[in-house]
Amino acid sequence: MKKQCLLPLAGMLAVLPGMALAQDGRIDVSNSGDTAWLLVSSALVLMMAAPGLSLFYGGLVRAKNFLSVLVQCGAIAAIASVLWIAVGYTLAFGNVSSGWLGGGNALMLGNLGNVRAGTEVPESAFALFQMTFAAITPALMAGAWVDRARFGWVIAFCALWGLVVYAPVAHWIWGGGWLATGLGTLDWAGGIVIHTTAGVSALVIAIMLGRRSGFPNTLMLPHSPSLTMAGAALLWVGWFGFNGGSAIAANDDAAAAIIATHAAAATAALVWLLVERFTVGKPTSVGFATGAIAGLATVTPAAGFISPGAAILFGAAGAVVCYYAIQLVKQKLAIDDSLDVFAVHGVGGMLGSLLLGIFMSQSLGGVGYGEGVTMASQTAAQFIGVGVTILWSVIASVILAVMASVVFPMRVSEDAEREGLDITSHGERAWEFD
């Protein structure tokens, strides 16, 4: 009995030195609740890439190209993840900043701190969460070149793009770089870092690749709107981790971001159906899915800074603006951005990033501005951040696309395009019917 009574005392004595170290700051102690939420959010964001984005895009293409879309999305996410571990993370979030890139302290994710500075989570968890962002961002671009891009070129271009476009922009805004510290540009979860970079680059590549055979005169209908709906549903749920996880804590900020995310998606989906009803006569499943994604992209840069009421406005604005952006790009300009990556993700992300400067005002229910910051100055900072990112994405994407094409031609042959990429690029068919 005496021995049993002494055991709790012995346990307490054993942890006292550790407690003392934590209290005087010589070691960092992470918050288990925040860490658990970030790990769950990482899984949710990865689910967005595979299977969410894969099914969303896959259902929109013709049956002969369905499998190629799944392989591209998966392979892009895989190469981006490996490169993020090797060098991408330290370029974006290295602990010494030049203003343009992070230091090389975390090559191969070595020398990570016990706790990421400014958070209460292990740096390994933070690096994991950011890796899922780096994985899905280049995969978003795949929708612009479906049916006609050569697989080898896709992987080479996306590998280079993640290091030259994504990682630097992530550092400029999230890693202590010049846009955030010098100008005060804000981006809650990627309206600029993710959606603007991917959307603008996708438009550039669509122009460089040229149109699909038959575009715009041949009607190229989605082969499975049901799969697109399923993919959109997975993206919608996963976006809770995307925006909620960006609080890097299990707290009110995360909850508020999730509410705003859901409000914007729900509103945008409904508004898109309404617009379709008046323009084409019938609300469609693909319209519902696309509208939801437009709302999600639009609210992403602002989710943690605005009120739920403002998020409803973001969703409505995102649906209307993105809907007509599709008409502009495909019908007026005749650019074959096949699955509307620029019009939905790019335009939505840019729109939300600019609206953020207005709706984060406390008078409009937002969190308010920093000391010495006004609505005008914050909006100006958002415009500059968007403008610089557009410019960098265009220039870098053109150069990288040409570089990758030296080794791998950008486009498949006419015969391969006609037969479909499933069989010509991968030797398989998505659907076999005896």
N, C-alpha and C positions, 0 to 999 in steps of 0.2 A: 504493500500500500504506500509506504513512504517513497519507494522508487517511482511509482506512478505519479505521485504528487510533484516529484522533482522534475519530471519530464517537460511539462509546460514551461517551467522556470528556465530550464536549460535551453529550450528553444528560443525563448525571449532573449536570453543572454547572447545566443548565437547570432541573432539578427541585429543586435544593438550597434555593432560596429558599422554594418551596412547602412543602418538608419542614420547614423551620425555622418557618414560620408555623403549621403544624399542631402542632408540638411545643410552641410557647410559647402555644398556645391562641387565637391571633388569628383563626383560621378553623376551622370544623368540618369534619371529614372523615367521611363515612358508611362503613359496612361494606358492601362489595359483596355478600357472601354473605347478610347479613341483608336487604338491600334486595331482592335477587332473590327470596328466600323470601316477602317481604311482597307483592311484585308477583304472584307465582304464587298466593298465598293470596287476593288480591283477585279474581283470575279465578275461583278455585274458589267463592268466596262468591257472586259474581254468577251463576255457573252454578246455584247453589241456587235463586235467584229465577226465572231463565229459563234453561233449561227445567225445572229440578227441581220447584219448587213449583207451577208452572203445570200440569205433567203430573200431579203427585200430586193436586192439587185437581180438575183437569179430569176425571180418570178417575172420581172419586167422584160427580160430578153426573150428571143425566140428559142424554142426547145432545143435546137441544134447547138446553142451556145450556153446552155444552162450550166453544165458541168465546168466549163472553162471559167465562168465567173466565180464559182465556189473555190476552184483551185487557185485562181489569182488572189482572191481575198485572203485565203489561208496562207499562201506562200508570202504575200506581202507582209502580213502580220508577223509571220515567223522570222523573216529576214530583218524586219524592223526591230523585233525583240532582241535578237542576237546582237545587232549593232548597237542597240541602246545599252546593253550590258557592257559591251566592249569599250565604247567611247562616247556614245550619245548622251548618257546621263551626265558625265563630267563636263561635256561641252555646254549642256543646258544648265546644270545645277552645281558645277564645281565651286568649291568654297572660296576661291579667289577670282574676282571678276575684273575683266578689263573694260567692262561696259558693253562689250560685244560678244564675248564668249566666257564660259566658266573655265576655271583652272583644271589642270590634269591630275588632280589629287585622287580622283575616283575611277581611274581606268580599270576596266574589268570589275567594276564595283568593289574595288579594294579600298581599304582605309575609310570605310563608312563610319560615321559617328554613332554613338549609342542612341542619340536623339537628334533628329533633324532640327537645326536652328530655327527658332520661331514657332515650333510645334511641340507637342507632347507625344510624338510617335517615333519609333525607331527609324533611323534613316533608311534601313533596308525596306521597311514597309512603304515609306515615301517613294523610294526608287521604284518599287514594284508598281505602285499606283500610277506613277508617271510613265512607266513603261507601257502600260495598257493604252494610255493616250497616244504615245508614240507609235503604237502598233495599229490603232484604228485610223489615224489621220491619213497616212498615204493610201490605205485601203479605200477611203472615201473616193479617191480620184478614179478608181477602177471603173466607176459608172460612166465616165466620159469616153472611154475608149473600147467599150465592149464590142464584140463582133469582128474587130479588125486589128487589134494590137497584137504583136508577136510576144509570146510568153517570156522569152529570154530578155527582150528589151524592157518589158514591164518590171521584172524583178531588178534588173540593173538600174533602171531609172529611179525606182522607188527607194532602193538602197541608198543611192547617192542623195536623193531628195531629202530623206530623213535627217541626214547629217548636215546638209548645206542649207536647207530651207527651214525645216521644222526646228531642229535643235537651237540654232541661233535666235530665231524669233521667240522661242520659249524662254531663252535666257534674257532677251531684251525686256520681257514683260514679267515673267515669273521668277527668274533666277537672279534678280538684282541688277539687271542691265539698264541701259541708258533710257529706254522708253518709259520704264516705271519710275526709276529714281530721278531722272532728269526732267521728264515732262509730266509724270503722274498718270500715264495711260493705265487704265484698268481693264481687266478681263477676268471675270469670275472663273469660267471653266473652259474657255477656248473659242469664243466668237471670233477673235483675231488670230490667236495662235493656231487654232485648228481649222475652223470653217473658212476663214478668209484665205489662209495659205492654200488649203486643199482646193477650195472652190476656184480661186483665180488660176492656180496651176493647172487644174483640170480643163479650164477654158482654153488656156494656152496650148495644151497638148491636143485638144480636140481640133483646134485650128491647124496645128502642124500636121496632124495625121490625115486630115481631110475627111470628107464625108463617107459614110457607108455607101456601098453600091445600092443605088435606088433612092437614096435620101435626096430631097424631101418628098418625092412624088409617090414612092411606094409606101403603103401603110404597113408599119412594123409593129404589130400588136403584141402586148405581153402574153407569154404562153401560159402563165399561171398566176392570175391575180390573187388566188387563194394563198399561194406561197408568199406573195408580196405582203399581204395582210398579216400573215404569221410573222414574217420578218419585222414588219413595222411594230407589231405588238412586243416583240422581244427588245427592239430598240427603245421603245417607250419605257418599258420596265427598267432596262439597263441604264437609261438616262438618269434614273434616280441615283444610281451610284456615280454617274458621270458628274452631275451637278451637286448632289448631296455630299459626295465624297470630297469634293473640292473645298469644303470647309476644313478638311484635315482634322476634324474633331466630331465626336458624337454630341452635338449641342444644338442650340436654337438656330444657329446659322445654317446647319445642315437641314433641319426640319423646314425652315423658311424657304430654302433653296428648292427643296423637293416640292413643296406646295406650289411655288411659282412655276416650276417645271411642268407639273401636271396641269395647272390652270392654263398655261400657254398652249400646251399640246391639245387639250380638249377643245379650247376655243378655236384654234386654227383648223382642226379637223372639221368642226361644224361649219365654220365660215367658208372653207374650201368647198364643201358640199353645196352650200348656198350659192356660191359664185358659179359652180358648175351647173346648178339647176337653171340659172338665168342665162348662161352662155351656151351650153351644149344641150340643155333640155332635161338631163337626168343626172342625179348624183351617183358617182361611181365608187367602187371599193378602192381602186387605185387612187382616186382623188382623196378619199378619206385618209389613206395611208400617207400619201405625199403631203397633205395638209398638216397632219400631225408632226411629221418630220420637219416641215418648214417652221412650225411653231416652236419645236424643241431647239432648232438651230438658232432661231431669233432670240429666245430667252436665255440661251447658254451664257453669253457674256455678262448678263445682268442678274442672274437668278438669285444670288445672295445679297444683292444691293437694293432690290426693289420690293414693293408690296405685292401681295397676290392680286389686288385690283389692277395694278400696273401690268402685271404679267398677262392678264386677260387682254389688255390693249396691245401688248407685244404680240400675242398670238394672233389677234385679229389683223394687225398690221402685217405680220409676217405672211399670213395666208394670202392676203390681197396682193401685196407687192411681189411675192415669189410667184404667184399664179401668172401675173402679167409679165414677169421677167422671163418665164418659160416661153410665152408667146413672142416676146421680143427676140430672144436668142434663136429660137428655132424657126419662126415664121418670117420675121422681118429681116434678121441678119443671116438666116439660113446656115447657122453654125450647128454642126451635129455633135453637140454635147449630149450624148445618147440618152442618159438617164438623169439629165438636168442637175448635175452636181453643182455647177456654178449658180444656176438660178435658184436652187433651193438652199444648199449649204452656204455657198459664197455670199449670195445676196442676203439671205437670212442672217448670217453671222455679222455681216457688215451693218445691216440695219439695226440689229440689237445693240451692237457696240456703240453706234452713234446715239441711239435713243437713251442709252444708259446715262449719258451726260446730263440729260434732262430729268429722268425719272428717279434718280437716286436722291433727289432733293427731299428733305424732310417734309416740306410742304405738300409733296405728292406721295407721301407714305414711305419714302426710301430711307436708307440709313443715314443720309446726310453726307456732306462733303468734308474733306479734311481741313485742317486749319489753313486759312488764307486762300482756300479754293472756292470758286464760285461756279454757278451753272455754266457761265460762258467759258471760263478757263478749262473746266473739266470737259466740256463738249469739244473745245479746241484740241485738247490733248487726245481725245478719242479720234478726231478727224486725222490728226497727224499720225497716230499709231496705225490707223487703217491705211492711210495713204502710203506710208513707208513700207508696210507689209505687202501691199499690192505691188509696189515697184520692185521690191526684192524678189517676190515670188515670180513675177514675170521674167525678170532678167535671168535669175538663177535657173528657172525651169527650162528656158530656151537653151541655155548653155548645157545643162545636164542632159537634156533630151538629145542634143546633137552628139555629145560625148558618148552616151550609151549606144547611139545608133552606129557609131564607128565599129563596134563589135557585133551588135545585134540590130538588124534592120528593124525599123519601127513597126512596119505593117506587114501583115501576111499577104500572100498572093491572092489574086482575084479568085482563083479556083478554090483555095482554102476558105476564103470568106464565103463563097457560094455554098460550099459543102457544110460549113460550120466548124467552129474551133474545137468542139468536143472531140470529134474524130480526127481532125487533121493535126491538132496540137497535142492531144493527149491519148489518142488511140482508143478512146472509149466513148460510149454514148450514155447520156444521163438516163435515158428511158429505153428499155428494150422490150418490145412486145412480140411475142411469138404468134 
